[in-house]
Amino acid sequence: MYRLKDCNCLKNYRFNVDDFTDDQLFRLRGICFDVRAGGNLELKKKLNQEIKAQSVERKYFFKFVTRERLNYASRIKFKRLHDFFKISSNIRLPKEDYFLRWRPTESVKELGWKEYPKVNLLLSMPVGAENLSGWDRIKIAIFPKRFTPDYKSKELVHRFNLTVLQGGTVISAMMIGTGLAYEHGKQFVKDHDRGNKSQFYDSKIQALRARHHAFFRGMSRYSFRWGWRAGFLVGSLITISQTMCIYRKQDSVSHYLLGAGIPFAAYNVMKGPVGMLVSGLLGAAVIGLPCGFLMSTCEMNFRPHLFNAHVVPRIVSKHHWLNWTPDQIELNRTRYEMIIHELSTEDINYGERLSHLFDD
């Protein structure tokens, strides 16, 4: 364990969020919010404000980088459409005077046009994951907290695949379930109006309340009935097809045929082997084949495109922790421990030693 008086890593150091991981920043803000624990309350307040201000400016910068990467990829892939419709490829760059606390060391164009290996885009994993076995990649993608080395819960690069699989399942269940339940709700209202022509109400409000209750009965009853079916079928399609892409390191139409055929066959398990076979073939032909043509043949798989736009700009930056050298890792650990030590120490003269920490 280091001794504070022997460590000079905070001497003339200007605090920068790029020098820490997202997990470390989250823990530092948690310590700053914990006022009841005591410590240097003034330093906690200043550090919390500094982390918040720099994080907002960095998020604003990477929002423009994401737009630039999406625009650049679209320009390369659909060049003829861009030229035919005269679509401009220029985006509004962030103003230089906006970055008051956090200064970007790389431009939007530099990060927006930086290439990334195609196999890693398909895997949606950092460089080096392609050398692992197929089962190891699947375990890291689906169970990142258990199998990812140096797992950091606040880093999107570690939980990206799991987030995409979960998000696709939940969003499809909510959208399809709500849309179909809305139609059932309207039908419930029509049935209510048709069957209550002879019923009298004390007021107009009471009649409207009865119609609203009929609508919400249909919504609540059928949103779950359709939602879990849509979530099961679409979630299984996404999970099976994308895990096979991760396992085989390639995108093929057969992945989507299996991804659509297996859940449709499992859904009709009560119809017997013949019913399962027919349902699976119909699901593969009606849903799997078009999805495979769009995702694989036309290279419109949403997972690599999202990874390329939202995760790659951060991990290709030279300040990201994946690109740190062993000396930078050790320096980061020491700075992190020293800042925690300063936050927990009630020292009214800390300004003499740390006056440069938040200088403009």
Secondary structure, 3 states (H helix, E strand, C coil): CCCHHHCCCCCCCCCCHHHCCHHHHHHHHHHHHCHHHCCCHHHHHHHHHHHHHHHHHHHHHHHHHHHHHHHHHHHHHCHHHHHHHCCCCCCCCCCHHHCCCCCCCCCHHHHHCCCCCHHHHHHCCCCCHHHCCHHHHHHHHHCHHHHCCCCCCCCHHHHHHHHHHHHHHHHHHHHHHHHHHHHHHHHHHHHHHHHCCCCCCCCHHHHHHHHHHHHHHHHHHHHHHHHHHHHHHHHHHHHHHHHHHHHHCCCCHHHHHHHHHHHHHHHCHHHHHHHHHHHHHHHHHHHHHHHHHHHHHCCCCHHHHHHHHHHHHHHCCCCCHHHCCHHHHHHHHHHHHHHHHHHHCCCCCHHHHHCCCCCC
